[in-house]
Amino acid sequence: MIEARHLRVLRAVAATGSFSAAGRELGCTQPAVSQQMKALETSVGTPLLIRAGREMRLTQAGEALVRHASGILAGLTAAEEEVAAIAGLRAGRVRLVSFPSGSSTLVPTALAALRAAHPGTRVSLEEAEPPRSAELLREGDCDLALAFRYEGAAVTEDWDDLVVRPLLTDRLVALVPERHRLARAETVAIGELAEEPWIAGCPRCRGQLVEVCQGAGFAPRIDFATDDYPAVAGLVGAGLGVAVLPQLAVESVRPRGVRTVRLEPAVRREIVALTLPDLAQVPAVAATLEQLARAAGRAV
């Protein structure tokens, strides 16, 4: 019989490449990892790992088992949380992953309301941009992911296996220095900024910027690129270029020396919450999802 603890160890070995590294990640000794792997191989009746130099690699059977492990472990976590909540043992825990501008705007409001309504619920927060956030969800490393997707993007998200809860539509705006020639304009076409130096944001936003600019007939000259939204605003405020950021990101920064101008035609991204079908039934996850939706409603 395959045991969940053995699957967790196998997944850790696959991710780290060695028994000793897996042991450090799981908080146990290297011999304990080796013993559990031997027990799992005995249970399934075939080798799951082979040694290649200093690393451990998966056999074909090992790869198949790791593929299924995330879904199995996520389902077990969901079952444990739901049963615990029903039995009144604890209110539950939620592992939340969010992109940075969501972490600084929607998440604080949602978690404050959640704590007031359900003081026993514990929520942890980590940051990751999509598509990594969806990968963490599928791998069983979080219960709920705040993510986004751009309208009309060339590359679309594959979320067919997930529960997708739309939260709000976030419009992109242009950022220009306060003394820029377009600083007093109500709207601006992105083509009017074709000759400007650009400050680009996160890799996902950077790709969207290039795609939108190419659609307007030019390739942006990107002088600076940073994942840090305050740094983007600071560079614009210093007169070093222009940028395009989602409105939610601008609200999280409160930039100085910068003017925001609406883009026409509009460029938008959809903010969503993602979870797995089994996890959506867990009371703590459902309550967190509901508070995120309410926070998004107030942010519109």
VOPAGU-2260 file (C-alpha; in pm, 1 decimal, decimal comma):
REM VOPAGU-2260
SITE   aa  ch    i         X         Y         Z
SITE  MET   A    0       0,0       0,0       0,0
SITE  ILE   A    1     128,8     346,3     -94,2
SITE  GLU   A    2     145,0     581,3     204,9
SITE  ALA   A    3     114,3     959,1     186,2
SITE  ARG   A    4     434,7    1012,0     387,5
SITE  HIS   A    5     626,3     808,7     130,9
SITE  LEU   A    6     483,8    1018,8    -152,6
SITE  ARG   A    7     594,0    1338,9      22,6
SITE  VAL   A    8     945,6    1201,2      56,1
SITE  LEU   A    9     955,4    1087,2    -307,9
SITE  ARG   A   10     844,5    1430,0    -425,5
SITE  ALA   A   11    1111,9    1596,8    -210,9
SITE  VAL   A   12    1383,9    1368,5    -350,4
SITE  ALA   A   13    1266,3    1437,9    -705,6
SITE  ALA   A   14    1273,1    1813,8    -641,2
SITE  THR   A   15    1610,7    1827,8    -462,7
SITE  GLY   A   16    1801,6    1549,7    -637,7
SITE  SER   A   17    1939,0    1375,1    -326,9
SITE  PHE   A   18    1838,3    1199,7      -6,0
SITE  SER   A   19    2036,0    1440,1     210,8
SITE  ALA   A   20    1881,0    1752,2      51,6
SITE  ALA   A   21    1534,1    1598,1      76,5
SITE  GLY   A   22    1600,7    1524,4     443,0
SITE  ARG   A   23    1693,1    1885,9     510,0
SITE  GLU   A   24    1375,7    2004,9     337,0
SITE  LEU   A   25    1155,8    1762,9     529,8
SITE  GLY   A   26    1335,2    1800,6     863,5
SITE  CYS   A   27    1453,2    1440,7     889,9
SITE  THR   A   28    1778,2    1245,6     845,8
SITE  GLN   A   29    1924,4    1107,2     524,7
SITE  PRO   A   30    1894,6     744,6     649,5
SITE  ALA   A   31    1525,4     804,8     725,7
SITE  VAL   A   32    1468,2     925,8     368,2
SITE  SER   A   33    1654,0     623,7     229,6
SITE  GLN   A   34    1450,3     387,5     447,5
SITE  GLN   A   35    1119,8     537,6     336,4
SITE  MET   A   36    1220,5     518,3     -29,8
SITE  LYS   A   37    1308,6     149,3      10,4
SITE  ALA   A   38     969,5      90,7     173,4
SITE  LEU   A   39     791,3     266,8    -113,0
SITE  GLU   A   40     981,0      70,9    -379,5
SITE  THR   A   41     896,1    -252,3    -197,3
SITE  SER   A   42     531,2    -147,4    -186,1
SITE  VAL   A   43     507,5     -75,0    -561,0
SITE  GLY   A   44     737,2    -361,7    -660,6
SITE  THR   A   45     969,0    -166,2    -889,6
SITE  PRO   A   46    1263,6      75,9    -861,9
SITE  LEU   A   47    1163,9     442,3    -849,6
SITE  LEU   A   48    1507,7     605,3    -825,8
SITE  ILE   A   49    1848,1     549,6    -981,3
SITE  ARG   A   50    2177,4     707,5    -878,7
SITE  ALA   A   51    2343,5     922,9   -1148,0
SITE  GLY   A   52    2672,0    1055,9   -1012,0
SITE  ARG   A   53    2586,8    1249,1    -697,5
SITE  GLU   A   54    2220,8    1290,7    -789,2
SITE  MET   A   55    1917,5    1067,1    -769,7
SITE  ARG   A   56    1702,3    1047,9   -1080,4
SITE  LEU   A   57    1356,2     909,9   -1128,4
SITE  THR   A   58    1285,2     595,4   -1324,8
SITE  GLN   A   59     986,6     592,4   -1558,6
SITE  ALA   A   60     777,9     445,9   -1276,9
SITE  GLY   A   61     907,5     714,7   -1040,6
SITE  GLU   A   62     810,4     989,7   -1283,4
SITE  ALA   A   63     459,7     847,5   -1311,5
SITE  LEU   A   64     419,4     831,1    -933,9
SITE  VAL   A   65     546,4    1187,3    -881,7
SITE  ARG   A   66     298,8    1309,4   -1145,4
SITE  HIS   A   67      11,8    1165,4    -943,3
SITE  ALA   A   68     154,9    1253,4    -601,7
SITE  SER   A   69      59,0    1624,0    -605,6
SITE  GLY   A   70    -307,2    1556,0    -674,6
SITE  ILE   A   71    -318,2    1276,1    -417,9
SITE  LEU   A   72    -156,3    1488,5    -147,6
SITE  ALA   A   73    -376,1    1789,1    -226,7
SITE  GLY   A   74    -683,8    1567,5    -197,9
SITE  LEU   A   75    -564,8    1430,4     136,8
SITE  THR   A   76    -498,1    1782,1     265,4
SITE  ALA   A   77    -846,6    1887,4     161,3
SITE  ALA   A   78    -999,0    1584,5     333,0
SITE  GLU   A   79    -800,5    1644,9     653,5
SITE  GLU   A   80    -898,0    2012,9     666,0
SITE  GLU   A   81   -1267,7    1949,7     600,0
SITE  VAL   A   82   -1294,2    1670,2     854,2
SITE  ALA   A   83   -1106,9    1877,3    1114,0
SITE  ALA   A   84   -1338,3    2172,8    1059,0
SITE  ILE   A   85   -1650,9    1955,4    1079,3
SITE  ALA   A   86   -1525,2    1785,6    1393,9
SITE  GLY   A   87   -1452,7    2122,2    1550,1
SITE  LEU   A   88   -1087,1    2037,6    1609,7
SITE  ARG   A   89    -963,9    2359,0    1447,2
SITE  ALA   A   90   -1093,6    2624,9    1213,2
SITE  GLY   A   91    -838,3    2536,5     946,8
SITE  ARG   A   92    -533,6    2674,7     773,3
SITE  VAL   A   93    -487,3    2824,9     429,2
SITE  ARG   A   94    -164,2    2858,7     232,1
SITE  LEU   A   95    -211,4    3159,5       3,9
SITE  VAL   A   96      11,4    3261,0    -287,7
SITE  SER   A   97     -30,2    3603,9    -447,7
SITE  PHE   A   98     141,6    3832,4    -697,2
SITE  PRO   A   99     297,5    4142,3    -531,7
SITE  SER   A  100      39,6    4410,2    -615,3
SITE  GLY   A  101    -236,6    4176,1    -501,2
SITE  SER   A  102     -45,4    4112,5    -176,8
SITE  SER   A  103     -36,4    4482,8     -95,3
SITE  THR   A  104    -394,1    4572,0    -194,7
SITE  LEU   A  105    -652,4    4290,8    -193,3
SITE  VAL   A  106    -488,7    4047,8      48,2
SITE  PRO   A  107    -458,6    4271,5     360,7
SITE  THR   A  108    -825,4    4372,9     344,2
SITE  ALA   A  109    -938,7    4014,7     287,0
SITE  LEU   A  110    -728,1    3863,2     564,1
SITE  ALA   A  111    -826,5    4128,5     818,3
SITE  ALA   A  112   -1193,7    4051,8     750,7
SITE  LEU   A  113   -1124,2    3676,9     764,0
SITE  ARG   A  114    -952,0    3706,3    1101,1
SITE  ALA   A  115   -1242,7    3907,9    1239,9
SITE  ALA   A  116   -1498,1    3650,6    1119,7
SITE  HIS   A  117   -1291,0    3335,0    1184,1
SITE  PRO   A  118   -1018,7    3410,3    1441,5
SITE  GLY   A  119    -904,4    3049,2    1453,9
SITE  THR   A  120    -816,8    3031,1    1084,6
SITE  ARG   A  121    -444,0    3056,4    1012,6
SITE  VAL   A  122    -327,2    3194,1     676,8
SITE  SER   A  123      29,3    3192,4     542,5
SITE  LEU   A  124     131,1    3410,6     248,9
SITE  GLU   A  125     398,8    3369,7     -17,1
SITE  GLU   A  126     448,2    3566,9    -337,9
SITE  ALA   A  127     469,5    3429,5    -690,7
SITE  GLU   A  128     367,6    3556,9   -1031,9
SITE  PRO   A  129     161,3    3344,1   -1270,3
SITE  PRO   A  130     216,2    3089,6   -1415,7
SITE  ARG   A  131     434,4    2984,6   -1119,2
SITE  SER   A  132     148,1    3044,3    -874,3
SITE  ALA   A  133     -72,9    2796,0   -1060,8
SITE  GLU   A  134     214,5    2545,7   -1064,9
SITE  LEU   A  135     251,2    2575,1    -685,6
SITE  LEU   A  136    -119,8    2504,4    -652,1
SITE  ARG   A  137    -101,4    2195,1    -870,8
SITE  GLU   A  138     210,7    2073,5    -687,2
SITE  GLY   A  139      26,8    2087,5    -356,5
SITE  ASP   A  140     238,7    2370,0    -214,6
SITE  CYS   A  141     -51,1    2612,8    -163,4
SITE  ASP   A  142    -427,9    2599,6    -125,1
SITE  LEU   A  143    -528,3    2923,2    -294,9
SITE  ALA   A  144    -353,9    3137,8    -556,6
SITE  LEU   A  145    -423,2    3496,1    -655,3
SITE  ALA   A  146    -330,6    3531,2   -1022,8
SITE  PHE   A  147    -401,0    3734,0   -1334,3
SITE  ARG   A  148    -430,8    3698,3   -1711,6
SITE  TYR   A  149    -427,2    3964,2   -1983,2
SITE  GLU   A  150    -724,1    4007,0   -2214,6
SITE  GLY   A  151    -642,3    3910,7   -2570,8
SITE  ALA   A  152    -289,8    3789,8   -2485,4
SITE  ALA   A  153    -119,0    3568,2   -2740,4
SITE  VAL   A  154     -38,6    3311,5   -2469,4
SITE  THR   A  155    -346,0    3203,9   -2272,4
SITE  GLU   A  156    -353,5    3034,6   -1933,3
SITE  ASP   A  157    -434,7    2664,7   -1904,4
SITE  TRP   A  158    -657,2    2664,0   -1597,4
SITE  ASP   A  159    -910,9    2404,5   -1713,2
SITE  ASP   A  160    -826,0    2173,8   -1421,5
SITE  LEU   A  161    -867,3    2449,0   -1159,8
SITE  VAL   A  162   -1155,1    2632,3    -994,9
SITE  VAL   A  163   -1133,3    2990,3   -1128,5
SITE  ARG   A  164   -1306,8    3268,4    -933,9
SITE  PRO   A  165   -1299,7    3601,3   -1125,2
SITE  LEU   A  166   -1242,1    3891,1    -884,2
SITE  LEU   A  167   -1198,4    4213,1   -1080,2
SITE  THR   A  168   -1079,8    4366,8   -1406,1
SITE  ASP   A  169    -764,1    4573,9   -1367,3
SITE  ARG   A  170    -696,4    4839,8   -1630,3
SITE  LEU   A  171    -342,3    4932,4   -1733,4
SITE  VAL   A  172    -233,3    5295,5   -1717,6
SITE  ALA   A  173      67,4    5482,3   -1853,2
SITE  LEU   A  174     314,5    5632,7   -1608,5
SITE  VAL   A  175     501,8    5945,2   -1720,4
SITE  PRO   A  176     717,0    6200,6   -1533,8
SITE  GLU   A  177     507,9    6488,2   -1397,0
SITE  ARG   A  178     675,4    6734,0   -1639,0
SITE  HIS   A  179     630,3    6508,5   -1940,9
SITE  ARG   A  180     458,6    6653,7   -2247,5
SITE  LEU   A  181     165,0    6414,3   -2193,9
SITE  ALA   A  182     142,3    6449,9   -1814,9
SITE  ARG   A  183    -178,4    6659,7   -1834,6
SITE  ALA   A  184    -349,7    6444,6   -2096,1
SITE  GLU   A  185    -662,9    6252,1   -1997,0
SITE  THR   A  186    -585,3    5963,1   -2229,0
SITE  VAL   A  187    -291,9    5853,9   -2441,9
SITE  ALA   A  188    -250,9    5603,9   -2724,1
SITE  ILE   A  189      46,7    5381,9   -2660,0
SITE  GLY   A  190     182,3    5472,5   -3004,2
SITE  GLU   A  191     234,4    5829,3   -2877,9
SITE  LEU   A  192     505,0    5687,8   -2650,2
SITE  ALA   A  193     686,7    5498,0   -2923,7
SITE  GLU   A  194    1001,1    5712,2   -2911,4
SITE  GLU   A  195    1027,2    5714,3   -2531,8
SITE  PRO   A  196    1270,5    5507,3   -2322,9
SITE  TRP   A  197    1076,2    5245,1   -2126,0
SITE  ILE   A  198    1093,0    5099,4   -1779,2
SITE  ALA   A  199     947,4    4748,3   -1785,6
SITE  GLY   A  200     798,2    4554,7   -1496,3
SITE  CYS   A  201     781,4    4183,3   -1412,5
SITE  PRO   A  202     861,6    3929,4   -1688,5
SITE  ARG   A  203     491,6    3860,9   -1750,3
SITE  CYS   A  204     408,3    4232,4   -1767,3
SITE  ARG   A  205     717,0    4293,7   -1980,4
SITE  GLY   A  206     598,3    4039,9   -2235,4
SITE  GLN   A  207     254,7    4200,1   -2241,1
SITE  LEU   A  208     412,7    4544,1   -2292,6
SITE  VAL   A  209     613,1    4424,0   -2592,1
SITE  GLU   A  210     302,9    4253,6   -2736,6
SITE  VAL   A  211      88,4    4568,1   -2702,5
SITE  CYS   A  212     358,9    4792,8   -2848,0
SITE  GLN   A  213     413,3    4561,6   -3142,3
SITE  GLY   A  214      38,6    4572,0   -3203,2
SITE  ALA   A  215      72,4    4951,2   -3223,4
SITE  GLY   A  216     351,3    4920,8   -3478,8
SITE  PHE   A  217     668,1    4971,2   -3275,2
SITE  ALA   A  218     915,8    4788,7   -3053,6
SITE  PRO   A  219     972,0    4957,9   -2715,8
SITE  ARG   A  220    1325,1    5060,3   -2622,9
SITE  ILE   A  221    1351,2    4912,9   -2274,7
SITE  ASP   A  222    1627,3    5087,7   -2081,1
SITE  PHE   A  223    1542,0    4940,1   -1740,8
SITE  ALA   A  224    1357,3    4630,4   -1624,1
SITE  THR   A  225    1267,1    4545,4   -1264,7
SITE  ASP   A  226    1014,2    4328,9   -1081,8
SITE  ASP   A  227     985,9    4596,5    -811,7
SITE  TYR   A  228     690,8    4831,3    -871,4
SITE  PRO   A  229     823,8    5110,5    -646,2
SITE  ALA   A  230    1147,7    5097,6    -845,8
SITE  VAL   A  231     951,3    5132,9   -1171,8
SITE  ALA   A  232     769,0    5436,7   -1033,2
SITE  GLY   A  233    1091,2    5583,0    -896,3
SITE  LEU   A  234    1267,3    5554,7   -1231,6
SITE  VAL   A  235     973,9    5720,5   -1407,3
SITE  GLY   A  236     960,9    5993,8   -1143,3
SITE  ALA   A  237    1330,7    6062,5   -1198,2
SITE  GLY   A  238    1258,1    6128,9   -1565,8
SITE  LEU   A  239    1437,5    5819,2   -1691,9
SITE  GLY   A  240    1151,4    5688,6   -1901,0
SITE  VAL   A  241     784,7    5592,5   -1914,8
SITE  ALA   A  242     605,4    5276,1   -1810,6
SITE  VAL   A  243     274,0    5095,0   -1825,7
SITE  LEU   A  244     147,4    4931,1   -1507,1
SITE  PRO   A  245    -182,6    4784,3   -1388,9
SITE  GLN   A  246    -389,9    5027,5   -1184,5
SITE  LEU   A  247    -373,8    4789,7    -888,0
SITE  ALA   A  248       5,2    4808,2    -894,5
SITE  VAL   A  249      -1,2    5188,6    -905,9
SITE  GLU   A  250    -233,2    5197,0    -603,2
SITE  SER   A  251       9,2    4976,4    -412,2
SITE  VAL   A  252     300,7    5213,7    -480,6
SITE  ARG   A  253     159,3    5569,4    -446,1
SITE  PRO   A  254     436,4    5710,3    -668,2
SITE  ARG   A  255     581,8    6060,5    -636,8
SITE  GLY   A  256     679,7    6279,4    -929,6
SITE  VAL   A  257     468,3    6065,0   -1160,6
SITE  ARG   A  258     144,2    6119,2   -1353,2
SITE  THR   A  259     -87,6    5836,5   -1455,3
SITE  VAL   A  260    -269,5    5860,4   -1787,9
SITE  ARG   A  261    -539,0    5626,5   -1916,8
SITE  LEU   A  262    -445,3    5417,1   -2217,5
SITE  GLU   A  263    -672,9    5410,3   -2520,8
SITE  PRO   A  264    -765,8    5162,9   -2647,3
SITE  ALA   A  265    -788,5    5001,2   -2306,4
SITE  VAL   A  266    -553,1    4722,7   -2204,4
SITE  ARG   A  267    -685,0    4510,8   -1918,1
SITE  ARG   A  268    -595,9    4213,3   -1705,7
SITE  GLU   A  269    -836,6    3991,9   -1515,6
SITE  ILE   A  270    -759,3    3923,5   -1148,7
SITE  VAL   A  271    -871,1    3576,2   -1038,0
SITE  ALA   A  272    -843,0    3340,9    -743,5
SITE  LEU   A  273    -748,0    2981,6    -820,9
SITE  THR   A  274    -786,7    2662,6    -621,7
SITE  LEU   A  275    -830,6    2289,9    -681,4
SITE  PRO   A  276   -1180,2    2137,0    -693,9
SITE  ASP   A  277   -1122,8    1935,3    -374,2
SITE  LEU   A  278    -977,0    2233,5    -188,4
SITE  ALA   A  279   -1270,6    2453,9    -285,3
SITE  GLN   A  280   -1484,9    2243,3     -49,0
SITE  VAL   A  281   -1259,6    2307,9     252,2
SITE  PRO   A  282   -1436,0    2559,7     482,0
SITE  ALA   A  283   -1122,4    2767,3     554,3
SITE  VAL   A  284   -1035,2    2792,6     185,2
SITE  ALA   A  285   -1394,1    2879,6      89,9
SITE  ALA   A  286   -1405,6    3150,7     359,0
SITE  THR   A  287   -1076,0    3302,2     238,8
SITE  LEU   A  288   -1197,1    3297,4    -119,3
SITE  GLU   A  289   -1516,3    3476,4     -19,5
SITE  GLN   A  290   -1323,8    3750,4     162,1
SITE  LEU   A  291   -1095,5    3800,1    -137,8
SITE  ALA   A  292   -1403,7    3844,6    -356,0
SITE  ARG   A  293   -1545,8    4102,4    -114,2
SITE  ALA   A  294   -1214,0    4291,0    -101,8
SITE  ALA   A  295   -1204,8    4296,1    -481,7
SITE  GLY   A  296   -1560,8    4429,8    -490,6
SITE  ARG   A  297   -1459,9    4720,8    -269,5
SITE  ALA   A  298   -1151,0    4787,5    -483,3
SITE  VAL   A  299   -1346,3    4830,4    -809,2
